């Protein structure tokens, strides 16, 4: 059952017969209603509109608070981005995946007709009958076979082997083509990363358009012809040519067929990218009409600093990228001048901003200090999160650790609050207990080698918001005898400092998934990859199977890795949940990263004619794919005068 509201429904047929005029109706959940009246009064028209089988000329149909008015095909949706490589966001926003998350984080078949899982280790994937690539060629099991045999396990194209999510330990799957529409992947042990990997914002693509990619592969094409093509594009050999054409995620090769709702027609570099409707897209609406509704997406490239102003001037129909909460007041004022609305979606990261002590720093004195949990706890206790919330976020966010948030079924209050209260006296006691009880003439604590405890915090220098927050933290850390100096740099330089160990501490966003369920991998809490700024060398070691980086040598880090292994081999959801709580407990006690603020609000600016965009939602990279989880292929433009487009 569901509540149904009709707002100002108006419908005129082609013969100028007015079937329904300014009709309003409210039906509560579980309420039974019968519409009666003489022939021609509009009963059937109203029912067809509610069922999504007929389109009203004006008005809207709202079910359970969500606009379910049948969509109208057509129109161009404008986006503004800050760089050419942002074309990849159309793969993220489009969110066509073999399996995908729903808005309540359930995994369902999407591109697939269905999938079957046996014992967590055998996955049978069945394709939709008649499904085609954007160029009209069939999408079949051959596209999966090509990827596995000719790309993932080809030493020239994948010198490091298949993607890690395709491995269980070091074990490759047994891949089998069952028939033209069915493939199967089997491991001897469970692979809990496989489905989630395919559903992520940056997905595990285990297929390619074989009919297109074979043109650039030495197994299928003439060597002389491939050499000529490679030389023409100034590439070394056929493998470099193949990789230059393989742009499934980045979506910047207009020639490559896609399964996304819109396909790119513009070759980079460009200041304006045009994406047109995929005529063979697999999704349909409730009436069986093909999606997406919108004809074209126009992505204009601008200087990123100008994007808030351009958005406020009505130059974008849907914008969250490159705007922040600090722009909210200005953007809200724009509602008076332009036909647009500013929604506030909740972010669900572990922490909107977090500080990462680099446990792999080259400086041996600082490394020993940073690995002492008392130091990390003291720094966390010396942050006045309430002040930061009031000053930077008008009290609308919440202070706490870089951990899971209330919306996660795994949440416990102590995961957010442990060592996260503002307590300068306790922070100073912890630092004294460490032996950092001597100070210089300015009141800064002295390190064991006599240096003052002045710590540079590396930032990417991209947001004034971070600078403002660090200034507030600087003042309270100073009262604990620690002096902090922000050190901004370009993103690549920033990351290289952290990865190499030159950095002692860095600032970045917190955990990307603050709303995990027990069946989602806890790998963000464990040393698993280099991009984890608190232990980049340990992460690199695990990421490369020991070929690079440094082996973890902190007992608690080793314990996390053991728990990760146990989660990988867990027999069921209850065991996975128990392991999750052990990991979260260690993480909150050890303060491996210092969370500052979470549950912040993200402005989303929406053209009032753009329908089906939720007024309230969560804005997140993974899971979520930003707009992707709300299926932008169902967004549509109302005609002028049809009222505001509320989700």
N, C-alpha and C positions, 0 to 999 in steps of 0.2 A: 504494500500500500504506500501511498504518498500523498502529500498535500498538493493541491493544484490551484493556481491563481491565474485568471485571465485578466489582463489589463488593457482596456481600451481597444478591444479587438474590432477591426473593421475589415470587411471583405466585400469587394465588388467584382462580379463576374464580367467576362468579356462583352456580354450583351447589355452592359450598364445596369444590371440588376443588383441592387444592394441586398446582399444576403445577411450580413451582420453589421451592425453599426454601433460603435462605441460601447461594446458589450463588456461588462465586468462580472467576474464570478470568483468566489472563494469556496473551495472544497477542502475541509480539514482531513488530516490523515485518518483513515478508517471510517470516514463519513460516507454514507450511501446517498446518492443523489440521482434523480430521474429528471430529464429535461423533456417537457411536454409542450405542445402548442400546435396550431394549425399548420397545414402544408405550406411551405414557403417562408416559415418564420425564422429559419436558420438553424434548426436543430442539427441536421446532418452536417452542415458546414462547420458548426462549432465542434462537433465530435471529431470530424476529420482533422480539424486544426489541432485539437488536443492530442490526437493520435500521431501527429507529425506527418500526416498524409496530404495536408493542404497548407499552403502558405498564406498567412494573413497579410493584407496590404499595409496595415498598421497595427500596433499593439504588440503584446508579448505574452508568451506562455511560460509560467514559472512553476517548476515542480521541486518540492523540498528546498525552496529558496534559490534554486539554480535556473537560469534562463534556458528553457528547452524549446524556444520558438524554432520551428523548422528553418534551417539556414537557407540563405540566398546565394547562388553562385555568382561570382564576378568580383571585380574590384582589384586594386593594387594596395598592398600593405607596405608602408614605408618603415624602415629601420635605419638607425644611425649607428655606425661603428667607428672605432678609432684606428683600425689598421686593416690592410688587405687580408691578412691571414684570418680575420674574424669571419670569413665566409664559412669556416668550419662550424660556426654556431648554427647554421641551418641544418646540419646533421644532428646537432644537440637539440635544438628547438623542434625539429621535425619528428624526432624520437620514434622512428620506425625501427623496430628491433625484432629479432626472432622471437624472443620473449620479452615482456615489458612489465614495468610496475604500473599498477593502477594508482589513483590518487590516495588510496588507503594502504599502499605499499604491499599489495598482493601481486605475485608473479603470475602472469597469464600469457597464453599464446597470442602473438600479434601477427608478425609475418607468417609464422607457422600456422597451420590449421590446428595442430595439437602436438603435444609432447608427452612422452611417458618416461618415468624414472623408476628404475628397479634397484633397490638396495643402495641408492645414492651413488651408484657406480656405472650403471648402464643407462644411457640416454638415447631414446629413439625419437627422432624428429621427423614429423610428417608435414610436407609442404601443401599449400592450397592448390587444388586442381586449376589449371589454366593460368596461373600467376605468371606475369611477364615483367621483364625489366622495362625501364622507361623508354627504351628504343623498340619495344614490341617483341623482343626475343624471349623465348621461354625461360623461366627461372626453375631450374631442375637440380636433381642430385649431382649432376655433372659439375655444377658450380661449386659444390662442396668438395667433390673429388679433386677438382683442379687446385683449389686452395691447399688441400692437405698434401697431395702427392707432388704438385709442381711448384708450390711456394713454401709452405711451412716446413717441409722436410727437404727442401732443395738447398744445398750448402751455399750456392752462389747467391740466392735470394734471402736466405735466412741463416747466415753463418753461425749464429748463436743458438739455432734450433727454434722450435715452436714457442709461441707465447707461454709464459709461465702458468697461466690459468688452464693451459692444456696439459699440464704435467701434474702427476701425483707423485711427489718426491722427484725422482728422475724418470719416472715411468711415462712413456707415451701412451696415448690411447690406441686401442685397436679400432681402426676406422673401417666401416663397411657400408657399401651401397646396397640397400635392400631392393629397391626398385627406383623408378624414375622420380618418385616423390618422397622417398623415405631413405634416411641415413641413420646410422647408429654409431655411437662412440662408447667404448667400454674400457674401464680400468679394473684392475684387480682389487682396488680399494676405493672408497667413496671420494668423489671430487666435489666438494661443496662450493667451489668457485665457478664452476662451469656455467650454470644458469645465470647467476648474479652477474658474471662477467659479460654475458651477452646482453643483459638488461641495463648496463651502466651507461652513464652519459657519454663516456668515451668507450664504446663497446668492443668486445671481442668479436671481430668480424671473421667468421669461419667459412666464408664463401666469397667468391669473386665472379664477375661476369666473364665466364670462361671464353665465350665466343669473341669477346673483345680483347681480353688479355693474352690469348694465344698468339695474336699477331706479333707480340713483342717477346715471345719465349723461344729459346733455342731448340726446344724439343719439338716445336710445331711450325716454325718458320725458317726460311732459308737463311743461312749464316751470312751470306753476302748481303742480302737485303737488310738484315738486322744491323750489320756493320754500317751500312750506308745511312740508315735512319739514325743510328747513334751518333755518327760523325756530323750529320746535319744539325743535330741538337747539341753538339759539342759535349758528348758524353763518352765515357771510357769504353763501355761495351754493352752487350745486350742486357745484362743484369741491371746496370744503371738506367738504361732506357726503360726497362720493365718497371722499375721502382718509380721513375718519374711519371709514369702513366697510372700507377696504382694509387688513386687518391680517394678511396672510399670514405675516409673520415674527413679529410680536409676539404673535399668537395670543390677543389679548384682546377679540376680537369673537366671542362665542359663536354668533352668527347666521351667520357666514361659513363656508361649507363648506371642508373641508381635505382634504389627501391624507396627512397625518401619521398615525401609528399610533393616537394618542389625540386626541380633540377636546375643547376646553374647553366646560364647561357653565355657568361662573360669570362673570357680568359684573363687572368691577371698579368701585369698590374693594371689596376683600374681604380677610379674613384667612385664608380657606380656599377654595382653588380645586379643583374636581373635574373631572378629565379622564376621559372614558369611551372605551372601545374604539371605534375607527372600524369599523363593520360592513362597509365596503367596501375595507379596506386591502388592498394588492396582494400583499404577501408571504405565503408559505406555508412550513410546515416540511417536513422530508424526507418525511413521510408525507402531504403534501398538505393538511394542516390549516391553516386560516387563522390568521395572526398578527394582532395580538399575543396572547400567552397571558394577560397580566394584564388583568383587567376594568377596573380604575380606577386612576388615579394621583391621590393626594391631596396637594396642595401646601399646607402650612401656613406662614403668614408669621409670622416672629418677629423680635425684636430681634437683629441680627446678632451682637452680643456674647454672646448666650445660646445660639447654635446649637451650639458645641462641647459645652456642658453638656447640652443637650437630646439631642444625638446620643449622647453617652456614657450617657444615661439610657434609651436604647433607643427614642427617639421617631421615629427615621427608619429606613427599610429600606435605603436606598441614599444615601450622603452623601459628597460631596467638596467641595461648594460651602460656603464660609465656615468651613472647617476647614483647618488648616495643620500643617506638621511639628512646630511647637512644641506642638501639642495631642496628639501621638502617645502620649506616656507615659500621660497621663490616659485617652485613648481605649482604649489597650491594657489598662489596668486594668479597664475596663468589660466586657471579655470574660468576666471572672469572675462578673459579676452579671447580665448580660443575654445572650441567645442571639444573639450577633453576633460578627463577626470584623473585624479591622482589617488590610487589605491595604496594601502600600506600592507605588504605581505610580511609575514614573520620569517626571519631567517632561522635555520635549524642547525647551524654549525655548533660544534662543541664549544667554541668561543669565537666571537666575531673577530677578535684580535687576541693573539697569544704571544708570550715571550718564550723563546726556546734557548735554554742554556746548552751550549755545545759540549757534550760530554766527550767529544773526540777532538777538542781543540789541541793545537800543537804546543801551546804554552803549558809546560808541565806543572807549574805552580797553580795556574788557574784551573787546569784540568782536575787536579786533586781537590781543589776547593769546590768546583762545580759538581763533582761526583759525591760530595758530602751532602746527604739529604737535608742536613740541618741548614745549609746555606740556601738551598732551593726553597725550603719551607719558610725561612726568614724573609726572603725576597717576596714571597707570596703574601705573607702576613703584613708586609710593609707597603701594601697597595690599598689605597682607600677607594674601593670599587663603587661605593655609594656616591662619593663625590664625582667620580668619572661619569656615572650614570646620570646624575643630575645636570652636570655641566654640558656633557656632550650629547645626551640622548633624552633630555627633559624628563628623566625618571621613568621612561617607557621601556627600558631594557632591564636586564638583571645581571648583577655581578655573580661571579662564581668561577669554578675550575674549568679547565678545558676538558670537558667530559660530556657524557650524554645528558640530554635535557628531559623535561617532564613528559613530553609526548612519546618517549620511548617506553615500551612495556618493561624494559630492564631498569628503569630509573629508580634510584634510592636517593633521598635527600643528601646523605653524607658524601655521595660522589660529587655533588656540586659544591658543598660547603667546607669539607675538611681542609684545613690550612688556608682557607680563603677569607677569613674574617680579618678586619683591620685591627691589628694588635701590635703596636710599635714596641711596647714593653717586652712582649714575648719574643718578637723578632730580635731585639737587642740582646736578650738573654741567650738565644740560640747562637748568635754570632760570637758572643763572649765565650760560650762553652767550647766553641771550635778553636779557641786560642787567638781569635782576631780581636783582642781586647786592647790593643795599643793603637793610638791615633796620631796623625800628623798635626801640624799647627792649624789646619783648617777643619779639624774634627773628622777627617776621613780615616777609616781603619787602615792599618798597615798589614800587608801580606807577609807571610813568613820570610820572604827574601828582602823585605824592607820597602818595597814599592807601595804606593798608596793604592787603595782599592778603587781605582777608577776603571770602569768597564765600558768599552764601546759597544753599543747595540747597533747591529747592522740592520738597515731597512732598505726597501726598494725605492724609497723616496717618491712613491706614486700618489700618496694620499696625505693631504694636510690633516685629516682626521687622526692619523697615527701620530703625527708630530705633536698635535695638541694633547693627546692622551699621554704621550711620553713625557711631556713637560710636567703634567700633574704627578706622574710616577716619580720623576726626577726629584721633585720636592719632598715626597714622603720617604724615598730611599735615602735621601741625604740625612734625614733624621735618624736613620739606622746606621749612618756612617759609611754608606756606599754611594759613590758618585757615578752617575750614568751620563754618557755622552752619545747621543744619537749619531750614527754615521750613514747618511744616505748614499746610495749608488744606483746605477742602472741595474735592472733585474738580473741580467746575465752576470755582471760583476758581483752583485750581491750573493747570488747562488754559488758562484765559484769560490768566494771567500769562505762560505759555510762548508762546502764540500771538501775544500783543501785543508780545513782546520785553522785557517788564518783568523776566522771569526770566533769570538768567545761566546757571543750571545746574539740572537737575531729576533726580529719581530715579523710575524706573518699571520695569516688567518689560522684559526684553530681547526680541529678535526672536521673533515668535510661532512661526515654523517653523524649528527648528534641524536638521531632517532632510530638507532638500529633495533632490529629484532634478533632473537636468539639464533636464527638460521642465517643471519648475515655475518660475514667473516669479521673477526675482531682485529684484522691485520693493521689497522691504523694505530692501535695501541701497542704494537709489537715491532721490534726492529726488523722491517721487511724490505725497505727500499731507501735509496739515497735521498729522496726528497723529504724525508723526515728530518727536520732541521736539528732535532735534539741529539740524534745519533747517526749522522749521514754515512760515516765509514762502516758502522755496523750494518746499516741498511744495505749499503753497496755490497758488503760481503755476502749477505743472505740473498740479495737480488741476483748476484752473479755466481751463486753456488761456490763461493770461496775463491773465485778467480781474481777478485779485486777487493779493496777495502780492508777492514780489520775485523777479526773475529770478536764478537761480544765477550767482554771479560768482567762485566759487573754482574754479581750474583742475581740481582733482581731482573736484569735484562735476560739472563739465561733462563730464569724461571718463566718469564713471559713467553719465550720461544718454546719451552716445553709445553706450556699451556696451549699455545697456538697449535702445536703438533697434536695434542690431545683433542682439541676442538676439530681438527681436520678428520680425525678418526672416530669421532663420537658416534654412538649408535642411534641417537635420537635427540629430539628437541630438548627434553629435560636435561640431558647430559650437557648439551651445548649451552643451555642457560646457566647451569651451575659453573661451567668453565668461564663464561662471560663475567659472572659476578666475581670470580677470583681475580680475573684480569683487571676489572674495574677497581677492585679494592686496592690492588698493588699500585695501579696507576694514580689513584687519588692520594695514597699514603706517600708515594715516592716523589710526587710533583715533578715528573720528568719534563713537563711543560707548564708554564704559568698562565692559566686562563685569566682573562680580565673581565670581559662582559659578553653576555650572550642574549639570545632572544631579541636581537635588535630588529628594527623595522626597515624594510627595503621599499622605497617608492617604486611604483609601477604606473607609468603614465599611459593612458588608454584613450584613443579617439572614442568619443561618445557614440559613434555609429558602429563601432566594432563590438560585436556581440559574442557571448559565450566565454568571455574572459572573467574568471572568478573575481569577485570583489575582495574576497579573503582567500589566501592561499599560503603555501610555504614556498620560499624562494631558496633553492639549494642546487648545488652542482650534482652531487650524487649521494643518495638517490634523489631524483627530481628532474634533472636536465633543465633546470630553470623553468621555462614554460612547457617543456616537452611533456611532462607528466599530465598536463591538462589538455593535451592534444590540440595544438594550434591548427591542425587541418580542419577542426570543427568550428574555428572562429570564422565569423562572416560579417559583412557590412550591411547594415540596414539602410533603407532609402532615407533621404532627408525627411525629417518630420516624424519618423517612427519612434523617437524617444531615445533616452539614454540606453547604452548597451551595458546592462548590468549582468554579471555572471550569476 
